[in-house]
Amino acid sequence: MSGEVTVRIAEARDIVATLAIYNHEVETGVATFDLYPKSMDEWREWYARHNRENHPLLVAELDGELAGYACLSPYRERGAFRSTVELSVYVDERYRCRGVASALLARIIDAARADERTHAIVSVITAGNEASRRLHEKFGFTFCGTIREAGIKHGAFWDIENYELLV
């Protein structure tokens, strides 16, 4: 099991697998501050908001399985923020440390750079996630600051770290 990572635009057939990846992180991790798993209806609505305007949703496949996904979403709803997008990258735990996140990030950054509507990518990561910090730095993101004890999950307060990349 050491195939090549393939990245493509997400399709409706990917909804179940991306939901499973996300909900696993909701239940077991702190990469998202969602406290409750998303329903299929909620995830379909989320999916429908991507691959339109400057909000791509990409998936990565490895060994014939969907291994992760990355998307750019609205950073804030106010019109002045339209050219700023927020990055999310999630990788199935079975496929971590195999180049999936790097392949996704490279392609999503390329998509942002190719879209004249996008000027900045913002990423908010949970403090202490060294793999995510290294990934962002590898792709040229700049650390912009920490917000202390921004959320509480699994009985503990967590800091968040903000990163940006101008494209």
C-alpha positions in Angstrom: 0.0 0.0 0.0 2.3 2.7 -1.2 0.5 4.1 -4.3 0.6 7.6 -5.6 -1.8 10.3 -4.3 -4.3 11.5 -6.8 -6.1 14.8 -6.3 -9.3 15.7 -8.1 -12.4 17.9 -7.8 -14.9 16.4 -5.3 -18.0 14.9 -6.7 -21.4 13.9 -5.1 -20.1 10.3 -4.7 -17.5 11.6 -2.2 -20.1 13.0 0.3 -20.3 9.9 2.4 -16.5 9.4 2.7 -15.7 13.1 3.4 -18.5 13.2 6.1 -17.0 10.1 7.7 -13.5 11.7 7.8 -14.9 14.9 9.3 -17.1 13.3 11.8 -14.3 11.1 13.0 -12.3 14.3 13.8 -15.3 15.8 15.5 -15.7 12.8 17.8 -12.0 12.1 18.5 -9.8 15.1 17.7 -9.5 18.8 18.1 -8.8 19.9 14.5 -12.4 21.1 14.4 -14.2 22.8 17.2 -17.5 21.3 16.2 -18.8 19.3 19.1 -21.4 17.1 17.4 -21.1 15.1 14.2 -22.7 16.5 11.1 -25.8 14.8 9.7 -26.0 13.8 6.1 -28.4 16.6 5.3 -26.0 19.2 6.9 -23.1 17.7 4.9 -25.0 17.8 1.7 -25.6 21.5 2.3 -21.9 22.1 3.1 -21.0 20.2 -0.1 -23.4 22.4 -2.2 -21.6 25.5 -1.1 -18.3 24.4 -2.6 -17.0 24.1 -6.2 -18.7 27.4 -6.9 -17.3 30.9 -6.9 -13.8 30.8 -5.3 -14.5 27.9 -3.0 -13.1 24.7 -4.4 -13.4 21.3 -2.8 -10.8 18.7 -3.7 -10.4 15.1 -2.6 -7.3 12.9 -2.5 -7.3 9.2 -3.4 -4.7 6.7 -2.3 -4.7 3.0 -2.8 -8.1 3.3 -4.4 -9.7 4.9 -1.4 -10.7 8.5 -0.6 -7.9 9.5 1.8 -8.7 13.1 2.5 -10.1 16.4 1.3 -9.3 20.1 1.3 -11.6 23.1 0.7 -11.6 26.9 0.6 -14.7 28.4 2.2 -15.8 31.9 2.9 -13.7 33.5 5.6 -16.5 35.8 6.8 -19.9 36.6 5.3 -19.3 40.4 4.9 -18.8 41.4 1.3 -15.4 43.0 1.9 -14.0 39.6 2.8 -14.9 37.9 -0.5 -11.3 37.7 -1.7 -10.2 36.0 1.5 -11.0 32.3 1.9 -10.5 29.9 4.8 -8.6 26.6 4.3 -9.6 23.3 5.7 -7.7 20.1 5.2 -8.7 16.7 6.7 -7.0 13.4 6.2 -8.3 10.0 7.1 -6.2 8.8 10.0 -5.2 5.6 8.0 -3.5 7.8 5.4 -1.7 10.3 7.5 2.0 10.8 7.0 1.8 9.6 3.4 1.8 12.9 1.5 -2.0 13.3 1.3 -2.1 16.6 3.0 0.8 18.0 1.0 -0.8 16.9 -2.3 -4.1 18.5 -1.3 -2.5 21.7 -0.1 -0.4 22.1 -3.3 -3.5 21.7 -5.5 -5.8 23.9 -3.5 -3.2 26.7 -3.4 -2.8 26.4 -7.2 -6.6 26.7 -7.5 -6.6 29.8 -5.4 -3.7 31.4 -7.3 -5.5 30.6 -10.6 -8.7 32.3 -9.4 -8.5 36.1 -9.7 -11.2 36.5 -7.1 -8.9 35.1 -4.4 -6.3 37.2 -2.7 -5.6 35.6 0.7 -6.0 32.2 2.3 -6.5 32.1 6.0 -6.0 29.0 8.1 -6.9 28.5 11.7 -5.3 25.5 13.4 -5.5 24.2 16.9 -2.3 25.1 18.8 0.0 22.1 19.4 -0.8 20.5 16.0 2.8 20.3 14.9 2.1 18.4 11.7 -0.3 21.1 10.6 2.1 23.9 11.6 4.9 22.3 9.6 2.6 21.8 6.6 1.5 25.4 6.6 5.1 26.6 6.9 6.2 24.3 4.1 3.8 26.0 1.8 4.8 29.5 2.8 2.0 30.4 5.2 2.9 33.2 7.7 2.0 32.8 11.4 -0.2 35.7 12.4 -0.9 35.1 16.1 -2.5 33.0 18.8 -5.9 33.3 20.3 -5.6 31.8 23.8 -8.3 29.4 25.1 -10.5 30.1 22.1 -12.6 26.9 22.4 -13.3 24.1 24.8 -13.5 20.5 23.6 -13.0 17.2 25.4 -13.0 19.0 28.7 -10.1 21.3 28.0 -9.5 24.8 26.6 -7.6 25.0 23.3 -5.7 27.9 21.8 -5.9 28.5 18.0 -3.1 29.7 15.7 -3.8 31.9 12.7 -1.9 31.6 9.4 -2.2 33.4 6.1 -0.9 33.1 2.6 -1.3 35.9 0.0 -1.8 34.4 -3.4 
